[in-house]
């Protein structure tokens, strides 16, 4: 009987240049204990928290910062520089980590983040502050991607769900904690402490990586070539998209030559990128990733969930303050139910997935919850009680908890650990693009609709003008006469809430995508793709799912399995030749990677 297995899938043909290459040997201490994994995981969580917190911590401190540094006209770049640098670096870190190792790269990313924090902390002008944010982004993109890739390198997919659930909760916690911490520091010891607090956290994360991170090393006879052209095109494409999103509707009209030019640059860069990636040996985003159905579906779903999540998170605190007269701190606390449901259900589903091995149903339910929350929020009126906002946000958190990190887990389960960093980074890259578009496009439409409604409503009352509308604050709105107050809060509600209904069809696209995900068995062991070895995390293998008596390993599925011990040797060779998911590292030297 043919025994279906994942081991040996990527072997080199006899006589090929890689046939005599020494196999990668697991490093000492590779079989990490549960305690060691937990200590390492805490360090990874701290690094991810540093990155995600710095996306939001300056939200409440920014007016004070730009006032002190005399840079209101450059305020946009404080957030845009960080977002741009981190997004550009995601696929680059993923690929380089797969090629040269993740541990030194992870430490490098943390150090770069801390250098950026130092520059921003001592900045006496906007130029140095923005430069510090660039360095923070360069390190931050790697901290997030490499943390997810490292967990994939030491924890099998079947056991990984609970860890991914906690990682997903980091973003929910930081979305609430960031503005609260930033506001408290600004009013207390000063905004520079928002950057100073990264140093003890960064040192702890580095120590955790140095002491507890043990990943087997792969020995390559030929030094891989870095895809410099692909990385440059990724940077060009990402810069054009983010700048178009950030500037469109604010500094330039959407149909202005500047915005149209940026969109054109992005399209040209994308087309050239595809041609380049099909011809290099080590592409930064390999085109053969897109031949895997689950990767494509999860990437589409992740992009849509990014638009929905950040489109809501970016503007709901402002909505709560302006419409319901709630101060900034209370508005932040009203986001806690969303964080709580995302944390609780994301973590609980991780344990359920580990226990049952089934996961497809949860993203489906998650997208339904996200869609329902957006539709329900779109029907809220200015006089709708504020607690309904909390209920709908909790439903949104439930959907995100059921969805976000499971999509990453499904992607990681589709590929061997030798390319898991590239696959994870590529998936996160597109989700980050979706988040950027969600923040920018919804923000631009919200601002335009709001200013139009205020400009037409306030003059009719004789109480203000367009200039007055531009200077409205929560305190100013609460002090307005009754009829004028009614007009202003209605304008804010009607400018934002219908946009959530406009976004909901995107979520339906994500819902349709996850319906077609193939539920492949989750791996119970880590496959080191290029050495024909299957490395168990622990010696405990009881209860592992098997096919014909063989335990499932990383990236196990019938489509990608090879036949070991087949009656016809040619049949096994044909199976290997037809496998579109072989990593470049597993191919014979000089061979082009699968396309």
LUMPA-751193 format. One line per 8 residues: number of its first residue (from 0); their letters; for each residue x, y, z of C-alpha. Coordinates in nm, 4 decimals. Last residue first. Example, Ala and Ser with C-alpha at 12.3 -4.5 7.8 and 13.67 -1.06 7.14 Angstrom:
1) sa) 1.3670,-0.1060,0.7140; 1.2300,-0.4500,0.7800
REM end
This chain:
594) xxxxxxxx) 0.5771,2.9594,-1.1037; 0.8103,2.7109,-0.9444; 1.1593,2.8433,-0.8624; 1.4101,2.8380,-1.1414; 1.6812,2.5756,-1.1160; 2.0381,2.6892,-1.0605; 2.0893,2.4686,-0.7624; 1.8315,2.1915,-0.7444
586) xxxxxxxx) 1.5076,2.2944,-0.5760; 1.4461,2.2734,-0.2028; 1.5545,2.6277,-0.1276; 1.3256,2.7538,-0.4007; 1.0279,2.6074,-0.2140; 0.8250,2.3341,-0.3674; 0.4623,2.4365,-0.3866; 0.3851,2.3546,-0.7475
578) xxxxxxxx) 0.4281,1.9775,-0.6963; 0.4209,1.8161,-1.0412; 0.7857,1.7125,-1.0340; 0.7514,1.5514,-0.6934; 0.4517,1.3442,-0.7999; 0.6313,1.2447,-1.1194; 0.9286,1.1199,-0.9206; 0.6989,0.9134,-0.6976
570) xxxxxxxx) 0.5340,0.7573,-1.0020; 0.8721,0.6862,-1.1601; 0.9598,0.4727,-0.8614; 0.6612,0.2436,-0.9372; 0.5454,0.0404,-0.6384; 0.5390,0.3524,-0.4279; 0.7481,0.3515,-0.1116; 0.6851,0.7171,-0.0397
562) xxxxxxxx) 0.4183,0.8896,-0.2399; 0.4347,1.2643,-0.2154; 0.1768,1.4887,-0.0561; 0.0954,1.8333,-0.1971; -0.2619,1.7756,-0.3174; -0.3374,1.5379,-0.0324; -0.2634,1.7960,0.2345; 0.0091,1.8380,0.4929
554) xxxxxxxx) 0.1709,2.1788,0.5165; 0.3649,2.0870,0.8315; 0.3383,1.7184,0.9164; 0.0547,1.4704,0.9414; 0.1369,1.1382,1.1054; 0.1597,0.8354,0.8779; -0.0618,0.5335,0.9438; -0.2410,0.5381,0.6117
546) xxxxxxxx) -0.3101,0.9119,0.6562; -0.2725,1.0114,1.0171; -0.4058,1.2659,1.2627; -0.1955,1.2927,1.5742; -0.3682,1.1634,1.8878; -0.0499,1.0681,2.0644; 0.2575,1.2400,1.9280; 0.4361,1.3425,2.2512
538) xxxxxxxx) 0.8076,1.3555,2.1824; 0.7903,1.7282,2.1524; 0.8114,1.9759,1.8656; 0.8619,1.6945,1.6198; 1.1048,1.7526,1.3317; 1.0234,1.5925,1.0001; 1.3358,1.5566,0.7936; 1.3771,1.5392,0.4185
530) xxxxxxxx) 1.6446,1.8100,0.4431; 1.4977,2.0889,0.2367; 1.1477,2.1278,0.3783; 1.2169,2.1253,0.7499; 0.8644,2.0041,0.8330; 0.7367,2.0857,1.1808; 0.4998,1.8316,1.3313; 0.1254,1.8105,1.4035
522) xxxxxxxx) 0.0227,1.9728,1.0783; -0.3387,2.0820,1.0402; -0.5401,1.8687,0.8016; -0.6544,2.0718,0.5001; -0.9843,2.2572,0.5105; -0.9978,2.3964,0.1574; -1.1103,2.7578,0.1661; -1.4022,2.8170,-0.0725
514) xxxxxxxx) -1.6388,2.9700,0.1827; -1.3516,3.1903,0.3006; -1.3600,3.3848,-0.0270; -1.7371,3.4385,-0.0208; -1.7068,3.5988,0.3228; -1.4178,3.8178,0.2068; -1.6315,3.9445,-0.0799; -1.9129,3.9983,0.1705
506) xxxxxxxx) -1.6743,4.2126,0.3735; -1.6186,4.4301,0.0673; -1.9969,4.4644,0.0351; -1.9980,4.6068,0.3931; -1.7884,4.9139,0.3104; -2.0819,5.1191,0.1782; -2.2853,5.0250,0.4857; -2.0000,5.1489,0.7040
498) xxxxxxxx) -1.9994,5.4737,0.5069; -2.3599,5.5350,0.6130; -2.2381,5.5923,0.9727; -1.9777,5.8595,0.9038; -2.1284,6.1745,0.7482; -2.4790,6.1171,0.8836; -2.3535,6.0889,1.2414; -2.1242,6.3915,1.2231
490) xxxxxxxx) -2.3937,6.6016,1.0558; -2.6508,6.4948,1.3132; -2.4124,6.5982,1.5914; -2.3689,6.9396,1.4309; -2.7349,7.0066,1.3556; -2.8523,6.9106,1.7041; -2.5872,7.1299,1.8640; -2.7096,7.4201,1.6506
482) xxxxxxxx) -3.0683,7.3685,1.7690; -2.9675,7.3339,2.1376; -2.7134,7.6145,2.1655; -2.3479,7.5047,2.1367; -2.1443,7.4303,2.4493; -2.1175,7.0542,2.3921; -1.9924,7.1210,2.0394; -1.7127,7.3478,2.1608
474) xxxxxxxx) -1.5931,7.0915,2.4153; -1.5962,6.8122,2.1548; -1.3988,7.0368,1.9166; -1.5198,7.2403,1.6182; -1.2593,7.4549,1.4452; -1.3367,7.3635,1.0835; -1.7060,7.4229,1.1393; -1.6322,7.7755,1.2631
466) xxxxxxxx) -1.4399,7.8455,0.9433; -1.7249,7.7155,0.7307; -1.9495,7.9585,0.9064; -2.1217,8.0038,1.2335; -2.4328,8.0620,1.4324; -2.6577,8.2243,1.1792; -2.8603,7.9065,1.1762; -2.8453,7.8690,0.7991
458) xxxxxxxx) -2.4719,7.9292,0.8128; -2.4275,7.6119,1.0213; -2.6133,7.3692,0.7945; -2.4550,7.4115,0.4499; -2.0934,7.4263,0.5612; -2.1573,7.1593,0.8212; -2.2959,6.9160,0.5646; -2.0121,6.9730,0.3177
450) xxxxxxxx) -1.7482,6.9565,0.5896; -1.8853,6.6251,0.7144; -1.9157,6.4643,0.3696; -1.5576,6.5593,0.2792; -1.4152,6.4490,0.6131; -1.5967,6.1135,0.6094; -1.4990,6.0465,0.2479; -1.1321,6.1171,0.3234
442) xxxxxxxx) -1.1330,5.9127,0.6416; -1.3070,5.6198,0.4734; -1.0480,5.6299,0.1956; -0.7446,5.6761,0.4196; -0.8152,5.4431,0.7105; -0.9597,5.1639,0.4956; -0.6940,5.1991,0.2275; -0.4208,5.1689,0.4867
434) xxxxxxxx) -0.5879,4.8671,0.6460; -0.6226,4.7006,0.3068; -0.2539,4.7586,0.2325; -0.1778,4.6103,0.5743; -0.3829,4.3034,0.4815; -0.1853,4.2775,0.1581; 0.1456,4.2816,0.3433; 0.0181,4.0413,0.6088
426) xxxxxxxx) -0.0391,3.7716,0.3445; 0.2995,3.8334,0.1842; 0.4727,3.8300,0.5225; 0.3140,3.5008,0.6229; 0.4037,3.3347,0.2903; 0.7623,3.4624,0.2967; 0.8069,3.3625,0.6590; 0.6561,3.0183,0.5977
418) xxxxxxxx) 0.9050,2.9477,0.3201; 1.1349,2.6959,0.4900; 0.8551,2.6121,0.7371; 0.6687,2.4213,0.4700; 0.3595,2.5811,0.3120; -0.0206,2.5564,0.3338; -0.0374,2.5465,0.7139; 0.1120,2.8948,0.7280
410) xxxxxxxx) -0.1699,3.0332,0.5141; -0.4352,2.8637,0.7272; -0.2729,2.9983,1.0454; -0.2695,3.3529,0.9051; -0.6413,3.3278,0.8253; -0.6988,3.1868,1.1738; -0.5312,3.4976,1.3117; -0.7872,3.7387,1.1715
402) xxxxxxxx) -1.1170,3.5504,1.1685; -1.2911,3.4382,1.4852; -1.1430,3.7227,1.6894; -1.2322,3.9728,1.4178; -1.5942,3.8604,1.4185; -1.6208,3.8791,1.7976; -1.4562,4.2209,1.7952; -1.7172,4.3447,1.5472
394) xxxxxxxx) -1.9936,4.2115,1.7714; -1.8399,4.3976,2.0643; -1.8315,4.7120,1.8494; -2.2016,4.6682,1.7774; -2.2851,4.6370,2.1455; -2.0685,4.9368,2.2382; -2.2334,5.1517,1.9722; -2.5682,5.0408,2.1079
386) xxxxxxxx) -2.4587,5.1682,2.4489; -2.4428,5.5202,2.3077; -2.8193,5.5477,2.2810; -2.9355,5.6309,1.9253; -3.0114,6.0052,1.9089; -2.7500,6.0772,1.6398; -2.8748,5.7859,1.4352; -2.7453,5.4318,1.3969
378) xxxxxxxx) -2.8354,5.2515,1.0747; -2.4752,5.2155,0.9538; -2.3794,5.0585,1.2859; -2.6167,4.7662,1.2215; -2.4736,4.7073,0.8742; -2.1149,4.7181,0.9986; -2.1893,4.4830,1.2891; -2.3715,4.2351,1.0638
370) xxxxxxxx) -2.0817,4.2215,0.8169; -1.8261,4.1673,1.0935; -2.0423,3.8920,1.2482; -2.0917,3.7201,0.9114; -1.7182,3.7431,0.8493; -1.6493,3.5711,1.1798; -1.8990,3.2924,1.1160; -1.7176,3.2035,0.7937
362) xxxxxxxx) -1.3784,3.2514,0.9617; -1.4912,2.9975,1.2281; -1.6359,2.7291,1.0001; -1.3013,2.6461,0.8358; -1.1186,2.5524,1.1571; -1.1276,2.1841,1.2426; -0.8291,2.0159,1.4135; -1.0523,1.9321,1.7088
354) xxxxxxxx) -0.8433,2.0115,2.0175; -0.6001,2.2588,1.8641; -0.8862,2.4318,1.6824; -1.0803,2.4592,2.0092; -0.7765,2.6071,2.1859; -0.7360,2.8707,1.9151; -1.1108,2.9352,1.9202; -1.0812,3.0299,2.2878
346) xxxxxxxx) -0.7983,3.2763,2.2198; -0.9779,3.4605,1.9414; -1.3037,3.4441,2.1363; -1.1648,3.6008,2.4517; -0.9319,3.8563,2.2935; -1.1696,3.9735,2.0198; -1.4575,3.9868,2.2656; -1.2504,4.1905,2.5116
338) xxxxxxxx) -1.1070,4.4318,2.2540; -1.4517,4.5119,2.1186; -1.5798,4.5524,2.4733; -1.2838,4.7889,2.5457; -1.3781,5.0429,2.2774; -1.5997,5.2254,2.5263; -1.2884,5.2716,2.7390; -1.1364,5.4907,2.4697
330) xxxxxxxx) -1.4492,5.7028,2.4504; -1.4335,5.7384,2.8290; -1.0791,5.8731,2.8049; -1.1561,6.1083,2.5159; -1.4578,6.2723,2.6782; -1.8088,6.1689,2.5785; -2.0407,6.4270,2.4200; -2.2467,6.1624,2.2394
322) xxxxxxxx) -2.2006,6.2847,1.8835; -1.8567,6.4466,1.8966; -1.6858,6.2183,2.1454; -1.8381,5.8916,2.0249; -1.7702,5.9785,1.6612; -1.4070,6.0675,1.7332; -1.3597,5.7321,1.9091; -1.5319,5.5559,1.6139
314) xxxxxxxx) -1.2994,5.7084,1.3530; -0.9848,5.4993,1.3178; -1.1282,5.1798,1.4620; -1.4039,5.1570,1.2010; -1.1958,5.1979,0.8861; -0.9183,5.0011,1.0549; -1.1302,4.6899,1.0957; -1.3290,4.7072,0.7712
306) xxxxxxxx) -1.0383,4.7740,0.5364; -0.8189,4.5154,0.7084; -1.0990,4.2563,0.6919; -1.1159,4.3073,0.3149; -0.7400,4.2585,0.2718; -0.7398,3.9515,0.4950; -1.0185,3.7862,0.2953; -0.8342,3.8402,-0.0328
298) xxxxxxxx) -0.5125,3.7061,0.1210; -0.6947,3.4103,0.2765; -0.8458,3.3172,-0.0609; -0.5160,3.3473,-0.2462; -0.3212,3.1484,0.0133; -0.5907,2.8825,0.0366; -0.5881,2.8278,-0.3382; -0.2138,2.7823,-0.3703
290) xxxxxxxx) -0.1079,2.8972,-0.7143; -0.0683,3.2476,-0.5723; 0.2366,3.1411,-0.3743; 0.3925,3.0418,-0.7065; 0.4326,3.4105,-0.7844; 0.7015,3.4376,-0.5209; 0.6883,3.7573,-0.3129; 1.0549,3.8483,-0.2445
282) xxxxxxxx) 1.1593,3.6340,-0.5403; 1.4588,3.4026,-0.4862; 1.5631,3.2640,-0.8263; 1.4491,3.5631,-1.0330; 1.2401,3.5391,-1.3492; 0.8762,3.5255,-1.2406; 0.9384,3.7932,-0.9780; 1.0555,4.0424,-1.2400
274) xxxxxxxx) 0.7489,4.0036,-1.4615; 0.5125,4.0368,-1.1638; 0.7005,4.3411,-1.0340; 0.6776,4.5156,-1.3725; 0.2978,4.4922,-1.3555; 0.2809,4.6102,-0.9933; 0.5224,4.8991,-1.0537; 0.3142,5.0148,-1.3525
266) xxxxxxxx) -0.0045,5.0056,-1.1453; 0.1538,5.1904,-0.8509; 0.3012,5.4574,-1.0782; -0.0393,5.5125,-1.2380; -0.2026,5.5492,-0.8968; 0.0625,5.8047,-0.8029; 0.0051,5.9973,-1.1273; -0.3711,6.0000,-1.0750
258) xxxxxxxx) -0.3116,6.1406,-0.7266; -0.0767,6.4169,-0.8476; -0.2749,6.4955,-1.1614; -0.5846,6.5683,-0.9475; -0.8832,6.3341,-0.9702; -0.8860,6.2476,-0.5995; -0.8372,6.6127,-0.5151; -0.5078,6.6994,-0.3474
250) xxxxxxxx) -0.3987,6.7853,0.0070; -0.6954,6.6181,0.1674; -0.9165,6.4168,-0.0721; -0.6255,6.1999,-0.1790; -0.3096,6.2723,0.0180; -0.3054,5.9701,0.2509; -0.4473,5.7200,0.0019; -0.2264,5.8386,-0.2836
242) xxxxxxxx) 0.0734,5.8389,-0.0505; -0.0054,5.4860,0.0675; -0.0511,5.3463,-0.2828; 0.2557,5.5188,-0.4295; 0.4793,5.4195,-0.1390; 0.3608,5.0585,-0.1535; 0.4271,5.0258,-0.5263; 0.7709,5.1883,-0.5061
234) xxxxxxxx) 0.8779,4.9862,-0.2010; 0.7591,4.6618,-0.3584; 0.9438,4.7579,-0.6782; 1.2660,4.8133,-0.4828; 1.2265,4.4781,-0.3066; 1.1716,4.3022,-0.6384; 1.4812,4.4595,-0.7896; 1.6925,4.3639,-0.4888
226) xxxxxxxx) 1.5921,3.9983,-0.4943; 1.8661,3.8667,-0.2657; 2.0818,3.5901,-0.4094; 2.1152,3.2729,-0.2050; 2.4646,3.1599,-0.0981; 2.5346,2.8223,-0.2533; 2.6199,2.5275,-0.0290; 2.3245,2.6136,0.1940
218) xxxxxxxx) 2.3181,2.4933,0.5525; 1.9773,2.5174,0.7178; 1.9801,2.6082,1.0841; 1.7419,2.4612,1.3383; 1.5535,2.7267,1.5378; 1.6183,2.7784,1.9118; 1.4801,3.1015,2.0579; 1.4928,3.0900,2.4384
210) xxxxxxxx) 1.7952,3.2869,2.5533; 1.8682,3.5274,2.2705; 1.5040,3.5768,2.1711; 1.3875,3.6376,2.5288; 1.6804,3.8746,2.5885; 1.5869,4.0740,2.2773; 1.2221,4.0994,2.3843; 1.3196,4.2193,2.7328
202) xxxxxxxx) 1.5529,4.4825,2.5858; 1.2747,4.6041,2.3573; 1.0252,4.6404,2.6416; 1.2786,4.8249,2.8571; 1.3545,5.0613,2.5650; 1.0031,5.1112,2.4250; 0.8894,5.3144,2.7285; 1.1135,5.6006,2.6131
194) xxxxxxxx) 0.9039,5.6573,2.2998; 0.5750,5.7354,2.4753; 0.7904,5.8998,2.7432; 0.8572,6.1798,2.4960; 0.4892,6.2789,2.5242; 0.5300,6.4265,2.8728; 0.5322,6.3171,3.2387; 0.1590,6.3769,3.2851
186) xxxxxxxx) -0.0898,6.5170,3.0314; 0.1017,6.3740,2.7375; 0.1684,6.0474,2.9210; -0.2007,6.0007,3.0046; -0.3108,6.0821,2.6495; -0.0609,5.8442,2.4927; -0.1503,5.5668,2.7355; -0.5229,5.6012,2.6585
178) xxxxxxxx) -0.4695,5.6412,2.2830; -0.2538,5.3272,2.2694; -0.4484,5.1123,2.5168; -0.7580,5.0797,2.2982; -0.6014,4.9937,1.9633; -0.3175,4.8268,2.1527; -0.5477,4.5718,2.3131; -0.7175,4.4832,1.9843
170) xxxxxxxx) -0.3837,4.4539,1.8061; -0.2391,4.2283,2.0746; -0.5497,4.0087,2.0613; -0.4352,3.8683,1.7295; -0.1171,3.7414,1.8909; -0.3186,3.5697,2.1649; -0.5258,3.3887,1.9027; -0.2136,3.2963,1.7080
162) xxxxxxxx) -0.0761,3.1219,2.0165; -0.3981,2.9277,2.0704; -0.4072,2.8203,1.7067; -0.0477,2.6961,1.6930; -0.0950,2.3472,1.8311; -0.2268,2.1935,1.5083; 0.0013,2.4207,1.3043; 0.3155,2.2833,1.4673
154) xxxxxxxx) 0.5053,2.5189,1.7032; 0.8754,2.6082,1.6607; 0.9032,2.7536,1.3096; 0.5433,2.8797,1.2935; 0.6049,3.0719,1.6169; 0.9117,3.2249,1.4541; 0.7117,3.3275,1.1464; 0.4507,3.5136,1.3530
146) xxxxxxxx) 0.7169,3.7022,1.5480; 0.9103,3.7600,1.2253; 0.6195,3.9391,1.0615; 0.5389,4.1698,1.3539; 0.8934,4.2604,1.4561; 1.0011,4.2936,1.0940; 0.7493,4.5650,1.0143; 0.8374,4.7388,1.3391
138) xxxxxxxx) 1.2076,4.7723,1.2665; 1.1734,4.9711,0.9460; 0.8684,5.1461,1.0909; 1.0603,5.2640,1.3973; 1.3395,5.3843,1.1697; 1.0884,5.5872,0.9685; 0.9330,5.7205,1.2907; 1.2749,5.8423,1.4010
130) xxxxxxxx) 1.3178,6.0250,1.0699; 0.9771,6.1871,1.1257; 1.0861,6.3094,1.4693; 1.4199,6.4291,1.3329; 1.2488,6.6389,1.0666; 0.9767,6.7627,1.3011; 1.2172,6.9492,1.5272; 1.3731,6.9028,1.8704
122) xxxxxxxx) 1.3772,6.5247,1.8533; 1.5237,6.3480,2.1580; 1.2430,6.0906,2.1909; 1.1978,6.0491,1.8148; 1.5652,5.9659,1.7625; 1.5644,5.7240,2.0576; 1.2469,5.5514,1.9398; 1.3977,5.5094,1.5939
114) xxxxxxxx) 1.7059,5.3468,1.7429; 1.4744,5.1221,1.9497; 1.2916,5.0090,1.6385; 1.6196,4.9389,1.4617; 1.7321,4.7303,1.7607; 1.4053,4.5336,1.7555; 1.4449,4.4628,1.3830; 1.8067,4.3507,1.4302
106) xxxxxxxx) 1.6987,4.1062,1.7024; 1.4391,3.9586,1.4670; 1.6952,3.9374,1.1861; 1.9409,3.7540,1.4097; 1.6702,3.4967,1.5008; 1.5009,3.4631,1.1623; 1.7574,3.2851,0.9460; 1.9293,3.3592,0.6165
98) xxxxxxxx) 1.6871,3.2675,0.3386; 1.3533,3.2408,0.5191; 1.4257,3.5517,0.7258; 1.5307,3.7404,0.4120; 1.1965,3.6582,0.2514; 0.9746,3.7564,0.5435; 1.1791,4.0638,0.6267; 1.1403,4.1938,0.2710
90) xxxxxxxx) 0.7694,4.1105,0.2606; 0.7069,4.3243,0.5716; 0.9552,4.6072,0.5035; 0.7357,4.8155,0.2734; 0.4457,4.8051,0.5199; 0.6617,4.9117,0.8138; 0.8195,5.2029,0.6267; 0.4880,5.3367,0.4949
82) xxxxxxxx) 0.3014,5.3125,0.8251; 0.5763,5.4846,1.0223; 0.6212,5.7630,0.7663; 0.2422,5.8098,0.7350; 0.1914,5.8527,1.1098; 0.4324,6.1407,1.1700; 0.3979,6.2444,0.8054; 0.0462,6.3808,0.8473
74) xxxxxxxx) 0.1642,6.6308,1.1085; 0.4010,6.8056,0.8654; 0.1960,7.1276,0.8329; 0.1435,7.1303,1.2083; 0.5190,7.1373,1.2595; 0.6205,7.3847,1.5259; 0.7910,7.1225,1.7434; 0.5845,7.2033,2.0537
66) xxxxxxxx) 0.2591,7.2307,1.8587; 0.3332,6.9222,1.6533; 0.3819,6.7205,1.9719; 0.0795,6.8604,2.1582; -0.1602,6.7886,1.8704; -0.0008,6.4431,1.8246; -0.0406,6.3184,2.1815; -0.3925,6.1744,2.1456
58) xxxxxxxx) -0.3190,5.9709,1.8337; 0.0474,5.9188,1.9274; -0.0146,5.5812,2.0936; -0.1992,5.4367,1.7919; 0.0491,5.2731,1.5520; 0.3115,5.2717,1.8245; 0.1033,5.0241,2.0218; 0.1022,4.7781,1.7296
50) xxxxxxxx) 0.4805,4.7693,1.7058; 0.5531,4.7552,2.0783; 0.2793,4.4951,2.1235; 0.4351,4.2763,1.8553; 0.7706,4.2890,2.0350; 0.6091,4.2147,2.3727; 0.4174,3.9232,2.2203; 0.7408,3.7783,2.0815
42) xxxxxxxx) 0.9029,3.8009,2.4242; 0.6025,3.6327,2.5864; 0.6185,3.3622,2.3209; 0.9809,3.2864,2.4059; 0.8848,3.2350,2.7696; 0.5880,3.0208,2.6665; 0.7977,2.8135,2.4273; 1.0582,2.7531,2.6972
34) xxxxxxxx) 0.7897,2.6400,2.9422; 0.6345,2.4053,2.6851; 0.9711,2.2434,2.6262; 1.1587,2.3056,2.3075; 1.2687,2.0216,2.0874; 1.5419,2.2258,1.9216; 1.7730,2.1965,2.2208; 2.0748,2.1406,2.0077
26) xxxxxxxx) 2.0253,2.2565,1.6554; 1.8483,2.0381,1.4084; 2.0752,1.9290,1.1272; 2.0325,2.0634,0.7784; 2.1425,1.8059,0.5280; 2.4846,1.8316,0.3763; 2.4750,1.9081,0.0058; 2.5648,1.6044,-0.1999
18) xxxxxxxx) 2.2383,1.5984,-0.3951; 2.2309,1.9760,-0.4189; 2.4356,1.9986,-0.7356; 2.2125,1.7358,-0.8985; 2.3407,1.3808,-0.9359; 2.0371,1.2314,-0.7779; 1.7391,1.4668,-0.7886; 1.7002,1.7035,-0.5001
10) xxxxxxxx) 1.4493,1.6334,-0.2246; 1.1511,1.8555,-0.1663; 0.8764,1.6158,-0.0697; 1.1033,1.4006,0.1448; 0.8665,1.3980,0.4369; 0.5057,1.4897,0.3623; 0.3693,1.1383,0.3696; 0.1216,0.9172,0.1908
2) xxx) 0.1989,0.5469,0.2274; 0.1237,0.3468,-0.0790; 0.0000,0.0000,0.0000
REM end
